[in-house]
Amino acid sequence: MGSDPKRHPPFFFGKPADAVVDSGRRLPFPVQTADLHHEVELVVALGAGGSNIRGADAASMIFGCAVGIDLTRRDLQAEAKKQGRPWDMAKGFDHSAPIGPLRRGAAPVAGSIRLTVDGAVRQSGDLKDMIWSIADIIATLSAYVELAPGDLIFTGTPAGVGPIRRGETVRGIIADLEPIEITFEA
């Protein structure tokens, strides 16, 4: 998120199906990391799919939206980047995509997005500051892979990404959507 006049092309990574977990869960602290980070994001759930979708048609593909938390094993990501390797294991691991309840209908284009850890605000922004619109994200992604009903697309995060420790409670909030809250076992 942010106002970048150069608008670098969006980039994408995948997460396995078992990465998705519901709000209210107590999660085991992920293995193979000493540096787990949070990223609150608007999540779009698709109700239709296709390839090479035009931006003008993207909105009609959306089933609903939710608040999500993209978890990253930052130490694994940094090492993979340093060695010029893929960072799939840093992003795609068990329970790495907690998502709040889906709300049917269009995704909001403006409104507060924030994340707290044990009640302290860590990330705060406004959806209107997203570099890429939801339609542009869907259209661009569909040029790389065929999208399908049920696909979940995390859309980007405001500044303030940071670490999570064992025992902490993380809450993601977006205006007009039910929040997501997870707690990590101590």
C-alpha positions as CSV (number, residue, x, y, z in Angstrom):
1,M,0.0,0.0,0.0
2,G,1.1,3.6,-0.5
3,S,1.3,6.2,-3.2
4,D,3.9,5.0,-5.6
5,P,3.7,6.9,-8.9
6,K,5.9,4.3,-10.6
7,R,3.5,1.5,-9.8
8,H,5.8,-1.5,-10.0
9,P,3.9,-4.5,-11.3
10,P,2.3,-6.6,-8.6
11,F,3.9,-9.8,-7.6
12,F,2.3,-13.0,-6.4
13,F,3.0,-16.1,-4.3
14,G,0.9,-19.1,-3.4
15,K,-0.1,-20.7,-0.1
16,P,-1.4,-24.2,0.3
17,A,-5.0,-24.9,1.2
18,D,-4.1,-25.8,4.8
19,A,-2.7,-22.3,5.3
20,V,-6.3,-21.0,5.7
21,V,-7.6,-21.0,9.3
22,D,-10.6,-19.4,10.9
23,S,-10.8,-16.5,13.3
24,G,-10.7,-17.3,17.0
25,R,-8.1,-20.0,16.7
26,R,-5.2,-20.7,19.0
27,L,-2.4,-21.6,16.7
28,P,0.9,-23.4,17.3
29,F,3.9,-21.1,16.8
30,P,5.2,-22.0,13.4
31,V,8.2,-24.3,13.2
32,Q,11.5,-23.5,11.5
33,T,11.4,-19.8,12.4
34,A,12.6,-17.4,15.1
35,D,11.2,-14.3,13.2
36,L,7.5,-14.6,12.4
37,H,5.9,-11.5,10.9
38,H,2.3,-10.3,10.4
39,E,0.7,-8.5,7.5
40,V,-3.0,-7.5,7.6
41,E,-4.7,-7.6,4.2
42,L,-8.0,-7.4,2.5
43,V,-8.9,-10.8,1.1
44,V,-11.1,-11.3,-2.0
45,A,-12.9,-14.6,-2.5
46,L,-13.7,-15.4,-6.1
47,G,-17.1,-16.8,-7.2
48,A,-16.1,-17.2,-10.8
49,G,-12.8,-17.9,-12.6
50,G,-11.0,-17.6,-15.9
51,S,-7.8,-16.5,-17.6
52,N,-6.9,-13.2,-19.1
53,I,-9.7,-11.4,-17.4
54,R,-10.2,-7.8,-18.3
55,G,-10.2,-5.3,-15.4
56,A,-13.7,-4.2,-16.3
57,D,-14.9,-7.7,-15.8
58,A,-13.1,-8.5,-12.5
59,A,-15.7,-7.1,-10.1
60,S,-18.3,-9.5,-11.4
61,M,-16.1,-12.4,-10.4
62,I,-16.0,-11.5,-6.7
63,F,-18.0,-13.6,-4.3
64,G,-17.0,-11.7,-1.1
65,C,-14.3,-10.4,1.0
66,A,-12.7,-10.7,4.4
67,V,-9.9,-9.6,6.7
68,G,-6.8,-11.7,6.4
69,I,-3.4,-12.0,8.1
70,D,-0.5,-13.1,5.9
71,L,2.1,-14.7,8.1
72,T,5.7,-14.8,7.0
73,R,8.7,-16.7,8.4
74,R,10.9,-13.6,7.7
75,D,14.2,-15.3,8.6
76,L,13.6,-18.0,6.0
77,Q,12.5,-15.4,3.5
78,A,15.7,-13.3,4.0
79,E,18.0,-16.4,3.7
80,A,16.2,-17.5,0.5
81,K,16.4,-14.0,-1.0
82,K,20.1,-13.8,-0.1
83,Q,20.8,-17.1,-1.9
84,G,18.6,-16.2,-4.9
85,R,16.2,-19.1,-4.1
86,P,12.4,-19.2,-4.1
87,W,10.8,-18.2,-0.7
88,D,7.8,-20.5,-0.9
89,M,8.5,-22.0,2.5
90,A,8.7,-18.6,4.1
91,K,5.1,-17.7,3.0
92,G,3.3,-21.0,2.4
93,F,3.2,-23.1,5.5
94,D,0.6,-24.6,7.8
95,H,-1.8,-22.0,9.3
96,S,-0.1,-19.1,7.5
97,A,-3.3,-17.5,6.1
98,P,-5.8,-16.8,8.9
99,I,-9.0,-15.3,7.5
100,G,-12.0,-13.7,9.1
101,P,-15.6,-14.4,8.1
102,L,-16.4,-13.7,4.5
103,R,-18.9,-11.0,3.7
104,R,-20.7,-11.5,0.4
105,G,-20.5,-8.7,-2.1
106,A,-18.0,-6.2,-3.5
107,A,-14.8,-5.5,-1.7
108,P,-14.5,-2.0,0.0
109,V,-12.3,0.4,-1.9
110,A,-11.8,2.8,1.1
111,G,-11.8,2.5,4.8
112,S,-9.6,1.8,7.7
113,I,-7.3,-1.2,7.8
114,R,-5.3,-2.0,10.9
115,L,-3.6,-4.7,12.9
116,T,-3.0,-4.9,16.6
117,V,-0.8,-7.2,18.7
118,D,-2.0,-7.6,22.2
119,G,-4.1,-4.4,21.7
120,A,-1.2,-2.2,20.5
121,V,-1.7,-0.8,17.0
122,R,1.1,-2.1,14.7
123,Q,-0.3,-1.4,11.2
124,S,-2.8,1.3,10.2
125,G,-3.8,2.6,6.8
126,D,-6.7,3.2,4.4
127,L,-7.8,0.9,1.6
128,K,-8.0,3.9,-0.7
129,D,-4.2,4.1,-0.6
130,M,-3.7,0.7,-2.3
131,I,-1.3,0.9,-5.2
132,W,-3.3,-1.5,-7.4
133,S,-7.1,-1.8,-7.5
134,I,-8.8,-5.1,-6.8
135,A,-9.8,-5.3,-10.5
136,D,-6.1,-4.7,-11.6
137,I,-4.9,-7.4,-9.2
138,I,-7.4,-9.9,-10.5
139,A,-6.7,-9.1,-14.1
140,T,-2.9,-9.2,-13.7
141,L,-3.0,-12.5,-11.8
142,S,-5.3,-14.1,-14.3
143,A,-2.7,-13.4,-17.0
144,Y,-0.3,-15.8,-15.2
145,V,-2.7,-18.5,-13.9
146,E,-6.3,-19.6,-14.5
147,L,-8.4,-18.4,-11.6
148,A,-11.1,-20.6,-10.1
149,P,-14.2,-20.1,-7.9
150,G,-13.1,-20.3,-4.3
151,D,-9.7,-18.8,-4.9
152,L,-8.7,-16.4,-2.2
153,I,-6.5,-13.4,-3.1
154,F,-4.7,-11.4,-0.5
155,T,-4.2,-7.8,-1.8
156,G,-1.4,-6.0,0.1
157,T,-0.6,-4.5,3.4
158,P,0.0,-1.1,5.0
159,A,3.3,-0.1,6.6
160,G,4.1,-1.4,10.0
161,V,4.7,-5.1,9.3
162,G,6.5,-6.6,12.2
163,P,7.2,-9.6,14.5
164,I,4.9,-11.7,16.5
165,R,6.0,-13.6,19.6
166,R,4.7,-16.7,21.3
167,G,1.6,-16.1,23.4
168,E,0.6,-12.9,21.6
169,T,-2.9,-12.2,20.2
170,V,-3.1,-10.7,16.7
171,R,-6.3,-8.9,15.5
172,G,-6.9,-7.6,12.0
173,I,-9.6,-5.0,11.4
174,I,-11.0,-3.5,8.2
175,A,-14.0,-1.1,8.3
176,D,-17.4,-2.8,7.7
177,L,-15.9,-6.4,7.9
178,E,-15.8,-8.8,10.8
179,P,-12.3,-8.8,12.3
180,I,-9.9,-11.7,12.4
181,E,-8.3,-12.7,15.7
182,I,-5.7,-15.4,16.4
183,T,-3.6,-16.2,19.4
184,F,-0.3,-18.0,19.3
185,E,0.5,-20.7,21.9
186,A,3.1,-19.8,24.4
